[in-house]
Amino acid sequence: MIYAVAVFAPLFGSLVSGLLGRAIGDRAAEAVSILCMLVAAVLGPLACFQLVSGEADAGSVYLANWIEAGRFHVTWQLRYDTLSAAMVAMVTFVSMLIHVYSIGYMAHDAYPHYRFFSYLSLFTFSMLMLVTADNLLQLFFGWEGVGLCSYLLIGYWYDRPSANAAAIKAFIVNRIGDLAFAVGVALVFFKFGSIEFSTIFPAIPQHQADTYSVLGGTFPAFEVIGVLLFIGAMGKSAQIGLHVWLPDAMEGPTPVSALIHAATMVTAGVFLVARMSPLYEFAPFALGMVTFIGATTALFAATIGCAQNDIKRVIAYSTCSQLGYMFTAAGVGAFQVSIFHLMTHAFFKALLFLSAGSVIHAMSDEQDMRKMGGLGRMIPWTCTVMWIGSLALSGIPPFAGYYSKDAIIAASFASGTGIGMYGFVCTVLAAFLTAFYSWRLLIMTFHGKPRADHHVLEHVHESPWVMIGPLLVLALGALIAGKLLDPWFIGEDWQAFWNGSIFNAPNNHVLAALESVPPWAELAPLVMGLAGIALAYLMYMVFPLLPMRLATQFRGIYLFLLNKWYFDELYDAIFVRPAIRLARTLWQTGDATLIDGVPNGLAELTVDGSRQAVKIQTGSLAVYAFVMLIGVVLLVGIFLVSR
């Protein structure tokens, strides 16, 4: 079946590149990886189209029995419904473009290319395993797979201490969320006797009244499970509190950043919440938590993006903010809107990251926007496509973000709940900040006077067509994807399109209420976006000294944002340093003193005793005779006394 071929083609490419790359060479390994991705990028969207058009029926593709242990039975099969098929289409297509782009970007990299392309393809396969999972264990397999690949790719330049530290940081922070996710999966099994979606979802109405006793209190079972699964999603999708790994992931090559932020890993948490929508619809507290965390993250990350100077870090915090938008939509019950923004975001965020990579490539690996400026005339293609990506991100019509992001804001308002209004306020404010930092990036990079060293400017050049080509395709997606997908994802045909792959409870009327949102609420994000653009233009084009004056006058606020709300420093003080002190204490006292000290001390005593015993061997017959005489006297004395 073409669906299964689309899923496993990247794995084949990864194995050939990774296992045979040294033998066949970098060029051949690249060719095999990209050929496999081209196959997946054709068959993935085709399988989705066949399902949507009615040429194929929803179901699952059985592969094998996986685990049978008592009543724990898990099969390995690929779920084939609209949600999974749409995700497969997006992941394969965007990942293919990133693979092609990587040919040019990594052309002069000193590390073995076959290893890089093997990791990229394995990353893609892991995400495909996640989105096609038909049970929670298979989903967890893909979940951990993307975590492993992110570790390998973030730390790809392993001779850089900063890259190694960033890879370890990403791995450890994700383990925190994954622990909660694993406990949630275990509770699902204890509650339903299975982790197969086909068993869990029909049985949910029967367990609505079930409870768990947690920390001395009694809570609805679905709320406990929903919160635990969402904590896992917070780690993978970098929501506030567990977001600290995402900006540091920029230490990897730029194609890695695009793959992590656009098509794979960080969208896994959003997909999880949408997949588990039958459970979340009966867990209102968990959904409220999803909305609160998502809306807070959307605003929080946007504030930080306004003060960053590294071009990739600005886009990284933009990703963090946009993921918050997606969770806000899911939290108010508009799961379809959440996935809609996930799809459009994949195009314009991959476009922005790869465009940033083109800028870095042109600027001899310089990433500080303060050392750029005036590049629009030197690299016009990169400038044009980055303008398109920024317009889509800012929600300016007719670009893709206008349709999906505005729908999230409208859904928050249409929910009619207090937490929904909190989401509405946060996302509207974030829309203003998003437009501001997007245009700040554009102006500082491409417009105004050049601020780079003249030696760097002498070598500025447009990227090769193997890099520009994928950017043009992504730019087309950032332009038309919103208009094309809107009728299917959230328009009049949304029920027929999704065909039950995303569940909405009978009392969930958010999508229907989108049509009745007042005009001022619909226009609010567009007005705020235009205001953000205008402010950025005034501050960085008309009055270019104003940002410096404001940073000096409000230095405390500026440093607060520049240092990312001091989350890293806070975690360092609360968790890292105490853990290091505890480890040092356990090492010095427990390991060195007790574990190593006791046997070493006994050995030393034995050696010292042996050395003293050796002194008895003097070699003098007179001494030996005297000692024997004393011994005889002692024995006779003891014998007489004992009588």
N, C-alpha and C positions, 0 to 999 in steps of 0.2 A: 504494500500500500504506500502511496506517495507520502502520506502523513508520517509514517514510520521512517521512511528514507530521509525526509527533511530533518527529522530529529537526530538520526544517528550519523548523518553525513559529516557533521563537524567532529564527532568522535573519531571517525575513520581518519580524517585529515590530521587530527591531533596525534593519533598513534603513529601514523606514518612519519610525520615531522619529528616527533619526539624520539621515536625508537630508531628510525633509519636516517635521520637528518644528518648525522655526522658522516654517514657513508655516501648518501646521494648529494650532499652539498646544500648550501643555503638556498640557491635559486630553485632547485627542484622541490625542496621542502615548502618554500613559499608558494610555488605553483600548485602543489597538491592541496595545501591548506585552502587556497583561494578557490580552486576548482570545486572542492567539496562545499565551500560556503556558497558558491554560485548555484550549485545544485539545490542546496537547502533554501536559498533565497528565491528560487523559482518555484519549488514544490511547496514551500510553506504557505505563501500567499495563495497558491492555486488550491491547496487543500482547504483553506479558509473560504475561498470563493465558492468552491463546490458545496460546502456545508451551508453557506448562507443562501445560495441559489436553489437549494433543494436537490442538487444532483447527488449528494451523499447524505446519509442519515447520521445523526449524533449517536454516540455510543462510546466504545472503548476498543483499543487494539490490544489483544492479549499477547503477552510475550512469554511468560513462564511463571510457575509457582516460585515464590521467593522464600518465605519462611513458614514453617508449620511446626508449632511447638504447643502442644495441648490445644486450648481453644484459641490460641493466637495464630491466625492464618492471614498471610499477606501475599497477594499476587503482584506480579510486575506487569502492568499494562498501561497503555497511554490513553488518557482521557481525551475524547474527541467531542468537544462541545464548542459553542461559540466563543466562550471566554478563553479556553485553551488555544483554540485555533487562531484567534486574533492575536494572542500573545506570541504564538509561534511565528506568525507572519511578520510581526514587528521585529522580534528578536533576530530572526534570520536575515531579514533585509538590511536592517541598520548595522548589524554585526558584519555582514558582507562588505558594506561600504567602508567600515573601519578597517577591515583586513586589507582592502585595496589601497586605502590611504596610507597604511603602514608601510607599504613597499617603498614609497618615496620618503616618508618621515624617518624610517629606520635605515635608509640606504647606507649612511656613513657611520652607523653605530658599530662599535668595536666588538660587541658581544655577539655570540652565535645567533643568527637570525632564526634558525630552525627551532631553537628553544622558545623564542618569543612567539612565533606563530603557533607553535604547539600549545602554549599556555592560552593564547587568545581563543583558539578553537575549543580547547577543553573548557574554558570559561563559558563559551556559548553553549556547549553541550550541557553543562551543569544547569544553566538557566532553563534550557529546554526540558530537562528532566523535571525541574521544579514546576514549570507551568503546565506540563502534561501529566502530572502525578494524579493517580486515581485513588490514592490513599495518603494518609499523613506521614507514614514512614518513607514512602518514595519521595514525597515533597521534602521531607527532612534530609534525605540523601542529596537532592539537588541544592537545598538550602546550605548544607555544609560544603558542598562542592564549590559553590560560588565563593564561599568564605575562604576556602583553601586557595582557589585560583587568585583571589584578590591579594592574598598574602604573597603568592609567588610573583605576581605582576607588579604590585606596589614596591616590592623589594627586588625588582628585576636587576637594577644596577647595584649589585650586592657589595661593591667595593665602596659605596657611599654610606657612612654611618647614619645619615639622616634618613636614607631610604630603608635601611634595616630597622631603625627605630619606628618609622611610620608603619611598616608592615607588621611588626610585633604589636603595635598599638591597635591597629585595625583588628588583628586576630583576637587580642585579649578582650577588647570592648565588645566585640560580637559574641564572644563566649558568654558574657553576662546575659545578654538577651537570649542566647540559644539555650541556656539553662532553664529559663522560664518557659521557653517554647517546648522543650522536652518534657517538663513537668505537665504542661497543658495537654500534650499528646497522651501522656500516661493517664491523666484524668479522663480524657475522652474514651480511652479503651476501657477503663474501669466502669464508666457510666454506660457505654453502649455495647460493650463486649466486642468491639471491632474498631478499626481505624479506617475502614473502607468507606469512602464517601457515599457509595450506593447503599450502605447499611445505616450510616449515621443520619443522613439528611431526612429520610422518611420517618425515622424514629424520634426526631426532635420534639414534636408535639406531645409525645407520651411522657416526656421527662421535664416538662416546663416547671413543675412544682418541686423538683428534686433540689436538695440543699447539700452544702458541705459545711462542716465545722472547721473554721480557720481562725487561729489566734484567739481562741476563746469566744468567737462569735459564730453565728449561723448565717450563711449567705447562699443565695441562689446558685445552683451548680453552674448554670450557663454564664453567670457573671464572673465567677472565679476562672472558668476556662477561658472566657473571652479576654479577661484582663491579662492572663498569663500569655496567651497567644499574641496579644498586642505588644506586650513587653518585648517578645521576640522580634516583632515587626519594628519596634522602635530602634533596636540595635541594628538590624539589617538596613533599615531605611533612614537611619541617622536622624531620629527625632530628638528634641531637646533633652538633655541629660545623657543620652548615649550617642550624641552627634559628634563627639570630639575626634573621632577617627577620620571623618570624611575630608576635612581640609588638608590633613597631612597625607592623604592618599595621592595628593598632587606630586609626590616624590617619584612616582612611576612615570614612564613615558606618556606623552599626551594621548595617544590612541587608547591607552589603558584607562585614563581618566574618562574619555568619551564613552568607552564600553561600560565602565562601572556606573557612571552617572546617567546614562541615557537608556541603554537597552537591557542591562542585566541588573545585578546585585541590588541596588538601592530600590528598584521597583518591586522587589520580591515581597516586601512587607505589605505594600498596597494590594498586590495580587492576593496575598494570603487572606486579608480582610474581606476582599470581594468573594473569594472562593468559599469562605466560611460564612457568607451572608445569611444562610438559613439559620445558623446558630446566633449570629449577632443580632438579628432582627428580634430575638426574644431575650436580649441582654441589654436593656436600655442604659444601665449604668456604664457598662463597658463601651457602648457607643458614645455616650457622653464624654467618657475619658478620651476616646479616639478624637472627637471633635476638639476638646480642650487642648490636648497635646498638639494636634495638627495645626490649629489656628495659632497657638502660641509660638510654635516653631516657624510658621510662615512669617510672622512679624519679627520674631527674634533674629532669625537668620538674615532677613532683609536689612535690618539695622546694621549688622556687622558688615554686610556686603558694601555698604556705603562708604566705609573707611579703609577697606583693604587696598593695597597697592600692587600686589601680585595679580597679574591678569587671570591666572588659572584659579586663584583662591576666590576672586570675586565670583566667577562662574560656579565654583564649588558651593559657596554659600547660597547662590541662587538656586542650585539644585536642592539643597536642604530646605529652602523656603518653599519651592514648588512642590516638594513631597508633602510639606505641611498642608498645602492647598488640597492635595489629593486625599489626605486623611480627613480633612475637614468635611469634604463631600461625603466620604464613606460614613463618617460619624453621624451625619444628619439623615442617613438612609439613601443617599443618592449614589449608590455604588456604581451605577452605569456612568454617571458624570465623572466619577473618580477615574475609571478606566479610560474614559474619553480623553481626559487631560494627560493621563499616562502615555497614551498613544501620540498625541500631538507634541507633547513635551519631548518624546524620544527624538523626533526630527529636529526641533530647533535647539535642543540642548546638545545633541551630537554635533550639530552644525556649529554652535558657539565654541565648543571645546576644540573641534578640529580646526576651526578658523584661528583660535588662539594658538594652536600648534603651528599653523602656517606663519603667524606673526613671529613666534619664537624662533622658528626655522629661519625666517628672513633676518632676524635681529641677532643672529649668532648666539642663540640660547639665552638671550636676555628676557626676563619675565616681569621686571619692574616697570609699571606704566609711567612712572615719573621720569624714566629714561627713554621714553618713546616720543610720540607726537609727530604730526606731519607725514605719517606713513601712507595716507590714502592715495597720494600721487605716485608712490613708489610700488605699492602692491595693490592695484585697483580691484582685482578680482576678489582678493581676500577681504578688502574693505567693503565691497558690495554685498557679499554673502553674509558678512557679519552684521551689516545693517539689517538685512532681512531677518536674521536670527534674533536680533535685538527688538525689532518691531513685533515679531511673533511673541517673544517673551513678555513684552510690555502690554500685550493685549490690544494692539492697534488694528482695526479692521483694514483689509479683509484677511489678515494673517491668522494662522492657526490658533494661536493663543487667545485671540479675541473670542472665539467660539467656546473653547473648553474652560478657560479660566473664568470668564464672565458667567458661565453656567454654574460654576462652583459657588461664586458669590451670590448669584440669584437663588440657588438651592438652599444656601444657608439662611437667607432671608425668608424663603418660602416655607421652611420647616416650622416657623411660628413658635419656636421654643426659645427659652432663655439662653441655653448653650448655643443654639443656632444663631442668635443675634450676636453673641460674643464672637462666633466664627465670622459673621458678616463684618463686624467692625474691624477685626484683626486683618481679614483678607483685603478689605478696602484700603486700609492704611498700608498694608504690604504692597498693594498694587502701585501706590504712589512711590514707595521706596524702590520697588523693582524697576520702574521706568527711570527713576533718578540714577541708580547705580549702573543701569544699562547704558544710558547716555553719557554718564561720567566715563565709563570704560571706552566708549566709542570716541569721544572727544579727546581724551588723554592719549589714546593710541593713534588715531588716524588724522586728527585735525590739529589746528594751531601750529605753533612753531616747533620744529624738531629739537628735542632735548638730548638726543643720544650723542655719544662721542663720534667725532667725524670719521674715525677709523671703522666704527661699526656701520655708519651710514654709507660708507663706500661699498660695503658688501651687501647692502639690502637688495633683495631680489624676490621676484614673485616665485611661488612654489611651482614645482613641475606639474604637468597635467594629470599625472597619476594621483596627485593630492587635490588638485582643483576640481577634477571630475566628480569625485564623491561629494565635495562641497556643493556643487551645482545641483546634484540630485537631491541632497538634503534640503537645500534652499527651496527647491520646488515643493518638497513635502511641507516645509514650514509655511509655504504660501497657500497651498490648496488643501492640505489634509483636513483642516477644521471644517471647511465648507463641504468637502466630500463626505466626511464621516458623521457630521451632525445629524442628518436625517435618520441614519441607521442607529447610532448610539443613543441619542436622546430625543430624536424627533418623533414624528407620528408613528414611525415603523419600529420603534425601539423594542416593543414586546415581541414582535415577530422575529426581529434580528437576534435578540438574546435567547429567545426560545427556552426560558427557564434556567439557563446556565448561571444567572444571577437571580437570587430570590428577593422578592419584596413582599413583606407581610401585608395582609388585607387592609390594615389601617395606615399603610405607608403611601401617602399621596403626594410626595414631594415632587416627583417628576411631572405629575399632572398640574401641580400648583406653579410650575415654572412659567406657565402662560399668563398667570394672574399677578405676577410681581409688578408693583407700581413702576411707572417709567423712571422716577428719580432713582430707584434702587438699581434698575437696569443700567442707567447711564453713569452711576457713581464710579464704577471701576474705570470706564473710559475717560471721564473727566479727571479723575485722580492720576491716571497714567499720563495724560497730556500735561497736567500740571507738573508732574515729576520731570518730564522731558524739558519743559520750559525752564524749570529751576536749574537743571543741570546745564542747560545752554547759557543761562545767565551767569552761573558761577564759574564755568570753565571756558567759556568763549568770550563773553562780553566783559566780565570782571574777573580775569584769571587770578588776581591776587586775593580775591575774597575768601577762597577756601583756606588759605594760609592764615589769614587774619582770624577767621572763625576758629580754626584749630588752636590758635594761640590764646584767644579770648576765652574759649570754653575748653581749656586743655583737659580738664578732668573727664568731661564727656567724650572728647576725642580719644583719649587714651583708653577709656572704658570700651569703646567700640573697636579701636585698633587692636586691643588685646583680647578681643572676642569675649567680652563680658568676664574675663579672667577665669573662665571655666578650667583651663589647663592648670593655672596656678592653684585654684581651689582644690581640684582633684589631686594635685601633687601634694598639697599640704594635708589633705584628709586621708588619702588612700596610699599614694606612692611612698612618701617618706616614712609613715608608720610601718608600712609593709617591709621596707628596706631595713628599718631599725629592728623589727621583729626577726627578720631573716638573719641579720647580723648577730643578734643575741642568741638565736637558736644555733647558729653556726659555731659561735665562740664557746657557748656554754654546753649546749647539747651535743654538738658534733665533736669539736676539738677537745673539750674538757672531759666529757663523759664517754661518748662512743669511742673516740680514739684514745682518750687519756687513760681509761681503766686498763685495757689490754697492754697499752704501752708501758704503764706504770708497773703492772705485774711482771712484764718482761724485763723491765729495768731492775726490779728487785731481784729477780732470778739471776740476772747477769751479775749484779753486785754480790749476791750470796756466793755465786760460783767463784768470783774473784777472791773473796775472803777465804773460801775453802781451799783454794789453790795454795794460799800462804802456808797451810799446814804441811804441805810437801816440801820439807827443808832439805832432804837428802842426808841428814845426820843420823847415824845408827844409834848414837847415844840418846838423842832426843826421842827416837822411836822407842827405845828400850825403856826410857823413863816414862813415857806415856803409857806403855803397856803395863808397867809396874803400878802406876796410879790406877789404871783400869782394874787390875786384879785386886788391889786393896779395896776399891769401891764395891766390887762384886762380893768380896768376902764380908765387908761391913754390912751390906744390904742383907746377905744371907743370915748373918748373926742376929741382926735387928729383927728380921721377920720371924725368927724362932721365938 
